[in-house]
Amino acid sequence: MLTLLGTMILLPTLGAILRFMVKHDGLRAYISFASSAAIAGLSIAVAVMFFIGANSDRTWFITIDFESWVIDLIALIGGFVISGIIIYKSIVHKNKIALALGILQVILAGIFEGLVKPQVTYAGALHIDALTIIMILIIGVIGSVICVYSVGYMRDHQAHLSENEKDNRNIFFGLMYLFLTAMYIIVCCDSMIWMYFGWELTTICSFLLIGYTKTEEAIRNSFKQIIINTFGGICFFVAIIYCGSTYGMLNFSLLMYFLASGDLALALCVALLAIAGLTKAAQMPFHTWLLGAMVAPTPTSALLHSSTMVKAGVYLLLRLSPAFVILPEIGMGIALVGALTFMLASFIAISKTNAKLVLAYSTIANLGLITACAGIGTYSAIWAGIILIIFHAVAKSLLFMCVGTAEHHIGSRNIEDMDLLFERMPRLARLMMLGILAMFIAPFGMLIGKWAALIAFIESGNLLIIAFLAFGSAATFMFWGKWLGKLAGIASNPQNIERSVHKSEWFVLISTGCAVALCCVLTPLISDGLINPYSGSFYSTESLIAFISLADKQMAADAIMSGIQAYYGNAQLINGIYTPMGSESLWICSVVCALFIIAIFAGLGKSKSKPTSVYLSGSSIDNEDRIYRGSMDKPMTATASNMYLTDMFNEQKITLIGQVLCILALLFVLFFAALV
């Protein structure tokens, strides 16, 4: 298993190196297809191996206990290189805040290496459980198909640039694959220092991808990202220094074990890690970096929003969710930040006509809902959070890629310009509609997750969070419904313009659409096979072993193994384990989803629309341009547009309110953690 995991983690790095080196377009495409297929295949293989072992011994986690000075050295050097890039870029572009944060990172790294690391008795281990496997599949499958999609997309992107502009696609492709390695490190490592290296690697990759076009706006937005996420990274590193100097350990599982054993002095560490998670998950007041990322080419947006970067944030928060149960005041503060972000970001999305901005605010909102679930920390909340992660990953990746392809062919990403897309680009429009349906319509997966979240919030007894969910969900229905209505409009045989879409793009779009459909139809199996074992593991432990002091290295290793076993328990599946929605209800939803999907695609390629004259209380003048003769004998154009209520849902005012309230909530979290 160790060899398989190591190969899976390192393979994207090999793909990144090859993509950095190769500049021939055709050869680069073959490398992309081969490496993406291998990455996806290895991810599936790891999942299969895990479930074979889990079903044989009924233990739903695997801990691989080892240390490596080579990996420690790579993490050390890599950390200094990342800080060096930040400092260099800050000097070049004269950004004093980023420069100060980069220097602070170097100082903290020096303190850790010189004063803290000698006190650490043990810091190794990989830890794999059902949540890790879910993330591995999202990273390996969704992430790799986005890398394939980027081949055709970036070919069109380069074609739209002037001949004088340098072709840097090899750098772009290399960074995309390096992102996957960073995410594998985050989700597989139990060592907090290794996890931190992956954490910072995603930050620097995102920084370079957002600034890829080197325009003034791109550079400004890339620095906004690096400032916010470097601040989160510093919070993460301070938590590591505290754990290492106080407890002599740097293992995430052992941190959770100590908390479960009653050592509440780790409250400040939990609060700092939670803030790091909030920055990466783009929650208010840190959400602005994700909006700025929209200037990057669409594959970057799809990767950041679906399988990487923001998912690292909510992954960490879900890992911390048992700590939020032990420290309910901190959990409530985090839940309030998430619930507020969900509601307010949904309000802002109503006022947006730019499709990528709607998707960005939708991402921030849904991540807020997952954050709120993590803050509540109960079984049903964890179940809901994981369901939301899965469906958000597959549906949002599909939607971002669909918008990118549509933009290249209709010349706009404005929702109002997507009139008649159902006829102009029938396959693309249906795939886009499938993604939208999966995001907000019953009985597709996201709405099942929201229903489970509502149950969790009701169980918590917090009426304020329930109200935020209700208003946010209403706003969600409004902005998705408007977009869906635009796509569904049909005219009299407009010209089909989707025949020029690259085959690689079609392969990825259809594959991702199939993934959305399968996840919707197989929700009951996902619940029973993946989510229940993980969620139930937190509540299956009957007792915890006594606190163990770390006197020497061997005792530390034994403590970690015993602590993980005690904390996670055997995680055996129990007959009749509680599910927020009953198994029968999930199967009914599954069948209805299948019927919905069949209905959407059944008529593909068989247009039954007939040419008719445009007539709205007058006579037709020009059918193609939809012009008719109206009242007072005046020529008028037949149009249909949505309401965006920009005055009511003013972005600046809502953002200011959200940032103030969320900052107050986080100050409460830090104040409480310091008191404990």
N, C-alpha and C positions, 0 to 999 in steps of 0.2 A: 504493500500500500504506500509506503514511504517513497519508493521509486516512482510509482505512478503519479503521486501528488507532486513530487519534485519536477517530473517531466512536464506535467500540466502547467505548473507555475512558470517554468523557464521557457516553454515553447513560444509564448507570445514575444518574449525578449528576443529570441532567435528570429522570429518573423519581423520584429522591429528593426533589427540590425540589417537583415536582408533588404528591407524596404528603404532604409536609409541609404544603402549602398547602390541599389539598382535604380537607374533612371530611365531605362527603356520601357516604354509604355506597355507594350504587349507582354514582355517578360514579367513586369511588375504585376500585371493582372493575374497571370498564372500563379505567381508566388502568393498573391492574396487569396485566391481560391483554395490553393493547397494548404496554406497555413491556417486559414479559417476553418476548413473542413477538419484538419487535425485537432485544432483547439476545441471545436464543438464535440468531436468524437471522444477526445480524452475526458472532457467534462462529463459526458454521458457515461463513459466507462467508470469514472470515479463514483458516480451516483449508483451505478449498478453494483459495483463492488461493495459499497457501503450498505446497501439494502440486503445483499446476500449475507453479509456478516451480521447485520442487525436482526434479520429474521432467524438466523441460526442460533444466536445466543440471547436474543431478546434484549440486548443492550443497545440503546439508540445513540451512542456516541463512541468515538474512537479517539484516544489520546496517544500520540506518538511522542515518547519522551526522549529527547536528545538535545545536545548542545553542539554548536559549531563555531569555532573561532573565525572561520572563513566568512560565515554569514554575518557574524558580529562586525568583522572588519569591513565587509561590503556595506552594511548598514551605516557604520561610522563614516566611511569615506563618502558614501552616497549622500548622507545628511549634510556634510560640509560642502559637497558639490552643489546641492540644491540651494543652500544658503548663499554660496558664492555666485550662482546665477542670479538670484534675487538682488544681491548687492550690486553686481555689475550692471544689470538692466536698470536698477534704480539710479545709479550714477549717470548712465547714458541718457536717461529720460528725465533726470533731475526730480525724482520723486522722493522727497525727504521721509515721508511716513514709511514707505516700503523699505527704504534704506535702514531706518532705525530698527524696524522689526527684523530685518535680515541680520543686522549686527547683534541684536538681542538673542536671536536663535544661536548664533555662534558662541556667545557668552554662556548660554545655558548648556550647550553641548560640551563646552570646556569644563563647566562645573560638574556635569554628570560624569564625564570621563575621569576627571581628576579626583573628585571627592565621593561620588555616589557609587560608581561601578565597583570599586574595590570592596564595598560593603555587601554587594549583592552575592548571595550564595547560590542562587539558581535562577535562570531566566529562559530556559529552553521550552520546547514542546510545541507541537501542532495539535489543534483540537478540531475535530470534525463531528458535527451533529446534524440533525435534520435541517436546521436553519442554514447552516453552512452549505449543505447540499443544494438547497433552494437557491442560494446566492451564486454558487458555482455554476448551476445550470443557467441562471439569468446572465451571468458574465460570459460564460463560454458559448452559449447558443445565441442569445440576443446580441451580445457584443460583437461576436465574430461575423454575424450576418450584416451588421451595420458597417463593419470594415469592408465587406464585399460590396455593399451598396455604394460606398465612397468611391470605388473605382470608376464607375460610370458617371456618377454625379460630379466628381472633380474633373473629369474629362470635359464635361460641359462647362463647368466653372472656369477652367483654364481657357476654354475657347472664347468666353465672353470678355476676357481680359485683353489689353492691348498687347501687341507683339513685343513691345519693349520690356514688359514685365517678366521677371525671372520665374521660371517654373520650379517651385519649391515643393511640389507634391510629394517627393520622397520624404521630406521632413514631416509633412502632414501625416502620411501613412504610417511612418515609423512611430510617431507619438501616439497614434490611435492604438497600435498594438502594445506599446509600453504601458498604456492605461490599463489594459487587461491584466498584465503582470502585477501592477500595483494593487488592483482590486483583489486578485487571488491572494496576495500577501496579507491584506487586511482581514479577509474572511477566514483564512486558514490558520493564521498564527495565533497561538495563545500567549506568546511573548509580547509584552506591550511595546518593547523597543523595536522589535521587528514590525509590529503592526504600525508603529509610528512612522517608520521608514516608508511603508506603503502609503500611509496617509499623506505624507509630504510629497511623495512621488506623484500622486494624483493632483495635488495642488499645482506643482510646477508644470505638469503636462497640460493641465487645463489653462494655465497662464499662457503658455506658448501657443496653444491651439486657438484661444480667443483672440490673441494678437496676430494671428497668422497673416491676415491681409495687410498688416502694417499701416493701415489708415489711422488718422488721428483718433477717430472714434474707437477703433479696435484697440489701440494702445491704451487709451484712457480706461476702457472697460476691463482690459486685462489687468491693469494695476488695481482697479477696484476689487477684482477677484482675489488678487494676491494679497492685498492688505487684509481683507476680511478673513480669508482662510488661513493666512499666516498667524493672525491673532488667535484663531481657533487652535492652530497647531501649537502655539506657545502654551495655551491652556492645557493641552494634552501633555506637553513635555513637562510642565510644572507638576502635573499629577504624577507622572512617571518618577520625577526626582523625589517627590514626597514619599511615594510607595517604596522606592529603593532605599532611601536613607532611613526611613522609620521601620520598615518591616524586612528589609533585605531580600525582597522578592520583586519580580517584574512580570508576574503571570496574571492574566486577566481572570482566569478561573479561581485562582487562589485569593485574589482581591475580593471576589464575590463570596467565596467561602468564609473569609474572615468577617465580612459583613453579616452573613447568615449566622455566624457564631456569636454575634452580639457585640462586635468591636465597631461601635458607631463613630469612632475617631476618624474613620475613612470617609465621612460625609463630605468634607471639602474636596477630597479627591473625586468622589462621584459627581459633585456639582461642576467641577472643572471639566471632567470628561463629557458631561452632558452639554455644556456650553460648546465644546469642540464639536460634538455631534450636531448641535443646532446650526452652527456656522456652515458646516458642510451640507446639511440638509436644507439650507437656504430659508430658514425660518426668520420671521421678523424678530429683531430689527436688522438681521444680516442678509435679507433676501435679495437686495439690490444687485449683488454680483451675478446672480443667475439671469436676471433680466438683461444685464449687459452682455452676457454670453451669446445673445441672439445675433450679434454682429458676425459671429463665426459662421463658416459654411455649415449647411444643414447636418451633415454627418456628425459634426461636433455636438450640435444641439441634441441630436438623437442619442448620442452616446452618454452625454452628461445627464440627461433627463431620465434615461431608462435603465441602463445596466451599470453605470459607474457613477462616481463623484457623489451625487446626492443620495444614492443608495448606500454609500458608505456611512453617511450621517445617520440615516434611520436604522441601519444595521447596528451601529454602536448603541443607539438609544434603546433598541429592542434588547440588546445584550444586557443593558443596564436596568431593564424594567423590573427584575426582582429586587434590585437595590431600591427602586422607587417605592416598592411595597414595604420594605423595611424602614425606609425614610419617607413617609407619606407626604410630609410638607414639601420636600424637594420634588417628589413625583407630581404633586398638585400644581406646583409652579410650572413645571415642564408641560403638563397637560394643558394648562391655561394658555401658554405660549402657542402650543400647537393648535388648539381650538380657535383662538383668536385669529391666527394666521389663516386657518381654513376658511373662516367666515369672511374676513376682510379681503383676502386675495380673490375669493369667488365674486365678491361685489365688484372689485376692480375689473375682473375679466369681462363683465357685462358691457363695459364701456369701450372695449377694444375691437377694432376692425382688422388689425393685423393678426393673421392666423397664428404666426409663431409666438406673438405676445400672448394670445389667448392660451396657447399650449403652455407657455412659460408660467403664467399665473395659475393655470389649472394644476401644473406640477407643484408649485409652491403650496397650493391649497391642499392637494392630496397628501403631500408630505406632512403638512400640518395635522391632518387627520391621523396619519400613522404615528406622528409624534405624540398626539394626545392619547392614543391607545397605549403607547409605551409608557407614558406617564402614569396612566391608571394601573397598568401592570397586572391585572387579573387574568385568569385563563381566557375568558371570552375576549378581553381586549387584545391579548397577544395573538389569538386566533384571527381576529379581525385585522390586526396590523399586518400579519404575514399574507393573508388573502389580498389585502390592498397592495402590498409590495409586488406580488406576482402579476396581478392584472394591470397595475399601473405600468410595469416594465414592458409587457408585451403590447398593450394597447398604445401607450405613448410613443414607443419606438416606431410602430406602424404609422401613426399619425404624423410624426415629424418627417418621416421619409416620404409619405404621400404629399405633404405640403411642399417639400423640396422639389419633388418631381413636377408637381403642378406649377410651381413658380417658374421653372425652366421652360414650360410649354405654353403657359398663358401670360407670362411676363409680369405676374403679380402674386403676392402672398396675401392680398386683401380679401377678406371673406366676401365682400360685396362684388368682387370680380369673379367669383366662382359660380355665377349664374349659369345654369344649364350644363354644369360639369357632368351631370349624369348622362348627357348625350354626347358632349364633346370628348370626354374621356371616361367611357362607361366602366371599364374595369377599375381604373384608379378611383373613381367616385364611389364605387361599391365597397372597395377596400377601406376608403376613408370613412364611409358610413358605418362599416363594421367596427372600426376603431372607436368612433364616437358612441355607438350603441353600447360597446363594452365598457365605456367610461361612466354612463349615467342611466341607462334604461334597465328596468327589471325585465327578465331575471338574470341579466348578465353579471359577471363576477364582481365589479366594483360596487354595484348597489347591494349585493349580498354582504360585502365587507362593511359597507356603511350601516346596514341593518344590524350586523353583529356588533359594530362599534356603538350603535345606539343602545343595544342591550347592555353592553359593558358600562356605558355612562349612566344608565338608569340604575344598574347594580351599585355603582359608586355613590349614588345619591346626590351628585353634583348637578343642580338644576341649571347653573350658569353654562356649563359645558354642553348640556343637552340643548339649551337654547341656541348656542353658537352652531351646533350641528344642524339644527332645524333650519335656521336662516341661511347658513352656508349651502345646504343641500338645495333649498329653493332657488338660490342664485345659480347653482350648478345647472339645474334644469333649464334655466332661462338662457344662459350663454351657449350651452350645447344645442338646445332646441333651435335657436336662431341659425346656427351653422348648418345643422341637419336640414332645415327647411331650404336653405340656399342650394345645397347639393341636390335635393330631390326635385328641383324644378325641371320640367321637360318642355322643350319647344319643338318646332317642326323640322326635324332632321338637320341640326347644325353640323358643320364639318367635324369629323372625327380627327383629333390632332394628337392622339396618343400613340400612333404607329411608330413615331421616332424615338420612343423611350427605349433606352439601352436594355438589352437582354439581361444583363447582370442586375439592373434595377428591378426588372419584372420578377426575376428569380427571388430576390430578397423580399420584395413587397408581397408576393404571393406566399412565400414561405412564412413570413411574419404573420400574414393574415390567417394562414392555417394554424399557426401557434396560438393566435387569439381564439380561434374557433375551438381548438382542442382544449385549451384551458377552460373555456366556458362550459363545454360539454362534459369534461372530466372533473369538474369541481368536486363532486363527492369523493372521487378517488384521491385527489390532491389533499383533501381534508383528512381522510382516514389514513393515507399512507405517509404524508409529510408533516402536516401541521399538528395533528393530535399528538403524535409521539413527542414532538418538541415542546409544545405548550404543556402537555401533561407532565413532562419530566420535572418541571419546576415544583409541582405539587404532589409528586409521588414519593418523596423522601419522608420516611417515618421518623428519623432522628439524625442528628448531626454529630460527628465525632468531636471530641474536645479540642480546644485550641492547642496547636502544636507550635512550640518555639523552634525557630530555625537555628539550631546549634551548629550544624555542619552541613556540608553539601548533600550527603546521602540522606540525612534526615529531611532536608528541604525537598529533595526529590520524592521521598516517601510521603511527605505532607501534601505535596501537590497532587500526587496520584490519589491519596486518600481523600483529600479535599474535593477533588473533582467528582470522585465516586460518591462522596457523601452529599455534595451539592446537587449534582444532576440525578443521583439515584440510578437505579437500573432502567428507569424510564420504560418499563414494560407496558405494553398496551393492555388496558384494562377493559373488559367487556362492559359496554354501556357507558364508556367515557363521555362526559358531557360535551356537547357541541352547541354553540349558540343557535344554530339552526339544525333541526332534526335531519337525520339522514334521508328520510322520505322526502322532506321538503327540498333538499338539495338535488335529489334525483328528478323531481318534478321540474325544478328550474333547469336542469340539464336537458331534459327532453324539449322543453319550450324553446331553449336557446338553439337547439339543433333545428327546430322548425323555422325559427326566425332566420337563421343563416341560410337555410335552403331557399326560403322565400326571396332573400336579397339577391342571390346569385342565379336563381333558376332561369330568369329571362335574359341572361347575359348573351349578347350577340344576336338577339332576336327582337329588335326594336319594333314595336307595334304602333308607334306614333305616326300619325298621318298629317301631311301638310294642311294647315288651315289658315284662313285669313285672320290677321290681327283685328279684333273688333272690340272696342270698349265704348259703347254708346256713340258710335260713329262708323265710318267706313275705312277700310284699309287703304293705305297709300304705298307703303313699302314693307312687305312681310319680313324680308331678311333683316332689316334694321328695326323692325317692330314699331313702325310709325303708322299712326292712324289719324283720321280727321275727327277731331273732337268738337266740343261745343264752340259756338261762335265761329265755326268753320276754320278752326286753327289746327295746323299739324301738331301732333303730340306724340311723344315716345312712350310706349308701354314699359314701365319699370316696376320693380318690386324691391324694396329695401327694408332692412331691419331697423328697429329702434335701439339706440345705444346709450341713451340716458346719461350722457357725459357730465351734465351738470349735477345730477343726483348722485352719481357714483364717481366723483372727482378723485382721480388717482392720487394727487398730492395731498389732499386733505385726509383721505382714508389711510394713506401710508403714514402720515404724521401721527394720527391717532394710534395706529397699530404699533408704531415704533415706541411711542411713549409708554403705552400700556405694557408692552412686552419687556421693555427695559425695567419697568417697575417690578414685574414678576420675577425677572432674573436677579434683580437686587435683593428681593426677598429670599430667593433660593440661596444666594451667597451669604446673606446675613444669617439665615438659619444654619447653614452648613458650618459657618465659623463659630456659632454658639455651641454646636454639638461638639 
